[in-house]
Amino acid sequence: MIEPRLAALSAAWLVTAGPGLAQELPAFPAAKATCRIRGRIRADKPIPMWKFELPKGEADKLTDDVLEESRLCHRETLALPNVVVHVRALEDRWKFEVPKRVTKLSIVPGRFDPHVVALMSGQKLRIENKLSELVAVVVGCKTYSDTCEIESNRGRELQVRGSTNGRGAVVVPVRPWLLARLHVFLHPIFAVSSPSGAFRLPPLPPGEYELEAHHELLGTQRKRIKVEAGHRAKVDFVFQVDGRYLVAKKRGRHNRGFASAMRAELDAVTRVMAAQVAQLAAQGKPAQGKRQREALRRRVAMLRTRLVQIVERIRGQMLVPIER
């Protein structure tokens, strides 16, 4: 009597486990992808402007327009650039090929250019250092992290891999104002809005989809849409500015004790991470200590993620409002 019950349970598990486990997903039908989705993204009112309170040596090198976060909202038109739009759950429908195009990110005085990068897991990210000195960069998101040093006027390529869709950042720990937002997806159907707030997604087959738009200050919005073969659909997003994102900045602003504590933790995490990376490199025998090396790699990945979080919090402490 036991074996039939086990057989029934196994059959039920295969039915409820979903297509990703029961059978291989079909390839994305590129030949049927004739539907275009585009739109514009804006705010319902102006976003208060902020700039960074930098050390004197750094501030002297830059101009105010570089420090302002105007790249997050256009003052006159209220257009929202650097909003990432993607189609949800496509990785559960089809299997996608990783784009061969290399996504580029440059370090320029005072900022990263562009401010937001999005790419598919497995795609290459090239970080170029256009400063006059060596820069150490930390990359961290939900299921991926890495570190590298880039010499002046040189670049490094990283193959970004993630097991889930996730958001993160690319940071320079010794300069917390140098930060770029990173979005990693399991499919290539996404876009980043232009300075005018416009976006255009890659072609899709006919069907019903759910779009998600994410702005780093104003949160996330979702909309459902049904498109037919050869149809061009327009989907606009309007984000509400209610000031909630300012509360955290005002609460901690000019709190020197908090900033000092964050910097001390940043130094401690950096030292521990460097020691564990050196320990990992010193373990030369692949056959021995495999579990220990894997555990060490996981700890290093966690430290990188923590490092990115600390830098983001320090960065928030350095923001001051701009009087219009």
C-alpha positions as CSV (number, residue, x, y, z in Angstrom):
1,M,0.0,0.0,0.0
2,I,3.0,2.3,0.5
3,E,4.3,2.3,-3.0
4,P,1.0,3.5,-4.8
5,R,0.8,6.4,-2.3
6,L,4.4,7.4,-3.0
7,A,3.7,7.2,-6.7
8,A,0.6,9.4,-6.3
9,L,2.5,12.0,-4.3
10,S,5.3,12.1,-6.9
11,A,2.8,12.6,-9.7
12,A,1.1,15.4,-7.7
13,W,4.5,17.1,-7.0
14,L,5.4,17.1,-10.7
15,V,2.1,18.7,-11.6
16,T,2.3,21.4,-8.9
17,A,6.1,22.0,-9.2
18,G,5.7,24.2,-12.2
19,P,7.0,24.1,-15.8
20,G,10.5,25.1,-14.7
21,L,11.0,21.7,-12.8
22,A,8.7,19.3,-14.7
23,Q,10.0,20.2,-18.2
24,E,12.4,22.4,-19.9
25,L,11.1,25.8,-20.9
26,P,10.7,26.6,-24.6
27,A,13.0,29.1,-26.3
28,F,11.8,32.7,-26.6
29,P,9.9,32.9,-30.0
30,A,11.8,35.8,-31.5
31,A,10.1,35.3,-34.9
32,K,6.7,36.0,-33.3
33,A,8.0,39.0,-31.3
34,T,6.2,41.8,-33.3
35,C,4.6,43.8,-30.4
36,R,6.2,47.0,-29.3
37,I,5.6,48.6,-25.9
38,R,6.8,52.1,-25.2
39,G,5.8,55.0,-22.9
40,R,6.9,58.0,-20.8
41,I,7.5,58.3,-17.1
42,R,7.1,61.5,-15.0
43,A,6.4,62.8,-11.5
44,D,3.3,64.5,-10.4
45,K,5.3,67.4,-8.9
46,P,8.9,68.4,-8.6
47,I,11.3,66.4,-6.5
48,P,13.2,68.5,-3.9
49,M,16.8,68.8,-5.0
50,W,19.9,67.6,-3.0
51,K,23.6,67.8,-3.4
52,F,26.6,66.2,-1.6
53,E,28.4,67.8,1.3
54,L,31.9,66.8,0.1
55,P,35.4,67.3,1.7
56,K,36.9,70.5,0.5
57,G,39.6,68.8,-1.6
58,E,36.9,66.9,-3.6
59,A,34.4,69.8,-3.8
60,D,36.9,72.1,-5.4
61,K,37.3,69.8,-8.3
62,L,33.6,69.7,-9.2
63,T,30.7,72.0,-10.1
64,D,27.3,72.2,-8.4
65,D,25.4,70.8,-11.4
66,V,27.4,67.5,-11.1
67,L,26.6,67.2,-7.4
68,E,22.8,67.8,-7.8
69,E,20.6,64.7,-8.2
70,S,18.9,66.4,-11.1
71,R,19.5,63.2,-13.1
72,L,16.6,61.7,-11.1
73,C,13.9,64.3,-12.2
74,H,13.8,67.0,-14.8
75,R,12.9,70.3,-13.1
76,E,10.7,71.8,-15.8
77,T,9.0,68.8,-17.5
78,L,8.9,66.5,-14.4
79,A,10.3,63.7,-16.6
80,L,11.9,60.9,-14.7
81,P,15.1,59.5,-16.3
82,N,16.9,56.5,-15.0
83,V,13.7,54.5,-14.3
84,V,14.1,50.8,-15.0
85,V,11.1,49.2,-16.7
86,H,10.9,45.4,-17.2
87,V,8.3,42.7,-17.8
88,R,7.6,40.5,-14.8
89,A,8.0,36.7,-14.7
90,L,9.1,36.2,-18.3
91,E,11.8,33.8,-17.1
92,D,9.0,31.5,-16.1
93,R,7.6,31.4,-19.7
94,W,10.7,31.1,-21.9
95,K,14.4,30.4,-22.0
96,F,16.4,33.4,-23.3
97,E,19.8,33.8,-24.8
98,V,22.2,36.2,-23.1
99,P,22.9,39.3,-25.2
100,K,26.4,39.6,-26.5
101,R,26.4,43.4,-26.1
102,V,28.7,44.6,-23.3
103,T,27.1,47.2,-21.0
104,K,29.5,50.1,-20.2
105,L,29.8,52.1,-17.0
106,S,32.3,54.9,-16.7
107,I,33.7,56.5,-13.5
108,V,34.0,60.3,-14.2
109,P,34.7,63.1,-11.7
110,G,31.9,63.2,-9.1
111,R,29.7,60.4,-10.4
112,F,29.2,57.2,-12.5
113,D,27.9,57.6,-16.1
114,P,25.3,56.4,-16.6
115,H,23.7,56.6,-13.1
116,V,21.7,53.4,-13.7
117,V,22.7,50.2,-15.6
118,A,20.5,47.2,-16.3
119,L,21.6,43.9,-17.8
120,M,20.8,40.2,-18.0
121,S,22.4,37.6,-15.8
122,G,25.5,36.3,-17.7
123,Q,26.0,39.6,-19.6
124,K,29.3,41.4,-19.4
125,L,29.7,44.8,-17.6
126,R,32.7,46.9,-18.5
127,I,33.7,49.5,-15.9
128,E,36.0,52.2,-17.2
129,N,38.0,54.5,-14.9
130,K,38.4,58.0,-16.4
131,L,39.9,59.5,-13.2
132,S,43.6,60.2,-12.8
133,E,44.2,57.5,-10.1
134,L,43.6,53.9,-9.2
135,V,40.1,53.1,-8.0
136,A,38.8,50.1,-6.1
137,V,35.2,49.2,-7.1
138,V,32.7,46.9,-5.3
139,V,29.7,45.5,-7.1
140,G,26.8,44.0,-5.1
141,C,23.2,43.0,-5.7
142,K,20.9,40.3,-4.4
143,T,22.7,37.2,-5.6
144,Y,26.0,38.6,-7.1
145,S,29.0,40.4,-5.8
146,D,32.5,41.2,-7.0
147,T,35.5,43.5,-6.4
148,C,38.1,44.9,-8.7
149,E,40.8,47.5,-8.9
150,I,40.9,49.7,-12.1
151,E,43.9,51.8,-13.1
152,S,43.6,55.3,-14.5
153,N,42.2,55.4,-18.0
154,R,41.8,51.6,-18.0
155,G,38.8,49.3,-17.8
156,R,37.7,45.9,-16.4
157,E,35.1,43.5,-17.6
158,L,33.0,41.6,-15.2
159,Q,30.5,38.8,-16.1
160,V,27.5,39.6,-13.9
161,R,25.6,36.5,-12.8
162,G,22.5,36.2,-10.6
163,S,20.1,33.4,-9.8
164,T,17.1,35.8,-9.4
165,N,16.1,39.3,-10.5
166,G,17.7,41.8,-8.2
167,R,18.7,45.4,-7.5
168,G,22.1,46.5,-6.2
169,A,24.8,49.1,-6.7
170,V,28.3,49.7,-8.0
171,V,30.3,51.8,-5.4
172,V,33.7,53.2,-4.7
173,P,34.0,52.7,-0.9
174,V,36.4,55.5,-0.2
175,R,34.2,57.9,-2.1
176,P,30.6,57.1,-1.1
177,W,29.1,59.7,-3.5
178,L,30.4,57.6,-6.4
179,L,27.5,55.2,-6.7
180,A,25.6,53.7,-9.7
181,R,22.4,51.6,-9.4
182,L,22.6,48.1,-10.8
183,H,19.6,45.9,-12.0
184,V,20.1,42.3,-12.9
185,F,17.4,40.3,-14.7
186,L,16.9,36.7,-15.9
187,H,15.6,37.9,-19.3
188,P,16.6,40.8,-21.7
189,I,13.1,42.5,-21.9
190,F,13.9,45.7,-20.0
191,A,14.7,49.3,-20.6
192,V,16.0,52.4,-18.8
193,S,14.1,55.7,-19.3
194,S,15.9,58.5,-21.2
195,P,16.4,62.1,-19.9
196,S,13.0,62.8,-21.4
197,G,11.4,60.0,-19.4
198,A,10.8,57.9,-22.6
199,F,11.4,54.1,-22.7
200,R,11.0,51.4,-25.3
201,L,11.0,47.7,-24.5
202,P,12.4,45.0,-26.9
203,P,9.7,43.3,-29.1
204,L,7.4,40.7,-27.5
205,P,5.1,38.0,-28.8
206,P,1.3,38.7,-28.5
207,G,-0.1,38.1,-25.1
208,E,-0.8,39.6,-21.7
209,Y,2.1,41.1,-19.6
210,E,2.7,42.9,-16.4
211,L,5.1,45.8,-16.5
212,E,7.1,47.0,-13.5
213,A,8.8,50.5,-13.3
214,H,11.2,51.2,-10.5
215,H,12.5,54.7,-9.4
216,E,15.2,54.7,-6.7
217,L,13.5,57.4,-4.7
218,L,9.8,57.0,-5.6
219,G,9.4,53.3,-5.4
220,T,7.8,50.8,-7.8
221,Q,4.6,50.8,-10.0
222,R,3.0,47.9,-11.9
223,K,0.6,47.9,-14.9
224,R,-0.9,45.1,-16.9
225,I,-1.3,45.2,-20.6
226,K,-2.5,43.0,-23.4
227,V,-0.9,43.3,-26.9
228,E,-1.8,41.8,-30.2
229,A,0.4,40.9,-33.2
230,G,2.0,43.9,-34.8
231,H,0.4,46.2,-32.2
232,R,2.3,49.2,-30.7
233,A,1.1,49.8,-27.2
234,K,1.8,52.9,-25.1
235,V,2.1,52.7,-21.3
236,D,2.8,55.8,-19.2
237,F,3.7,55.9,-15.5
238,V,3.1,58.8,-13.2
239,F,4.9,58.6,-9.8
240,Q,3.6,60.5,-6.8
241,V,6.1,62.6,-4.8
242,D,4.9,62.5,-1.2
243,G,8.1,63.2,0.7
244,R,8.4,59.9,2.4
245,Y,11.9,59.3,0.9
246,L,13.1,62.5,2.5
247,V,12.3,61.5,6.1
248,A,15.2,59.1,6.4
249,K,17.7,61.6,5.1
250,K,16.4,64.4,7.4
251,R,16.4,62.1,10.4
252,G,20.1,61.2,10.1
253,R,21.5,64.3,8.4
254,H,24.4,66.0,10.1
255,N,24.6,63.2,12.7
256,R,28.3,63.1,12.9
257,G,28.3,60.2,15.4
258,F,26.3,58.0,13.1
259,A,28.5,58.9,10.1
260,S,31.7,58.1,12.1
261,A,30.2,54.7,13.2
262,M,29.4,53.9,9.6
263,R,32.8,54.8,8.4
264,A,34.4,52.7,11.2
265,E,32.3,49.7,10.2
266,L,33.2,50.3,6.6
267,D,36.9,50.1,7.5
268,A,36.4,47.0,9.6
269,V,34.4,45.2,6.8
270,T,37.0,46.2,4.2
271,R,39.9,44.8,6.4
272,V,38.1,41.5,7.1
273,M,37.1,41.1,3.5
274,A,40.7,41.7,2.3
275,A,42.0,39.1,4.8
276,Q,39.5,36.5,3.8
277,V,40.1,37.1,0.0
278,A,43.8,36.5,0.7
279,Q,43.0,33.4,2.7
280,L,40.9,32.1,-0.2
281,A,43.7,32.7,-2.7
282,A,46.2,30.9,-0.5
283,Q,44.2,27.7,-0.5
284,G,45.8,26.1,-3.6
285,K,44.7,22.4,-3.4
286,P,41.3,22.0,-5.1
287,A,40.8,18.5,-3.7
288,Q,41.2,19.5,0.0
289,G,39.0,21.9,1.9
290,K,36.4,22.3,-0.8
291,R,33.6,23.0,1.8
292,Q,35.8,25.5,3.6
293,R,36.5,27.4,0.4
294,E,32.9,27.5,-0.6
295,A,31.9,28.8,2.9
296,L,34.7,31.4,2.7
297,R,33.4,32.5,-0.7
298,R,29.9,32.9,0.7
299,R,31.2,35.0,3.6
300,V,33.2,37.2,1.2
301,A,30.0,37.7,-0.9
302,M,28.1,38.7,2.2
303,L,30.8,41.2,3.2
304,R,30.7,42.8,-0.3
305,T,26.9,43.2,0.0
306,R,27.3,44.7,3.5
307,L,29.9,47.0,2.2
308,V,27.5,48.3,-0.5
309,Q,24.8,48.9,2.1
310,I,27.2,50.8,4.4
311,V,28.3,53.0,1.5
312,E,24.7,53.8,0.6
313,R,24.0,54.8,4.2
314,I,27.1,57.0,4.4
315,R,26.1,58.6,1.1
316,G,22.7,59.4,2.5
317,Q,24.4,61.3,5.4
318,M,26.3,63.5,2.9
319,L,23.2,64.8,1.1
320,V,22.0,68.4,1.9
321,P,19.0,70.2,0.4
322,I,19.4,72.8,-2.3
323,E,17.4,76.0,-1.9
324,R,15.7,77.0,-5.1
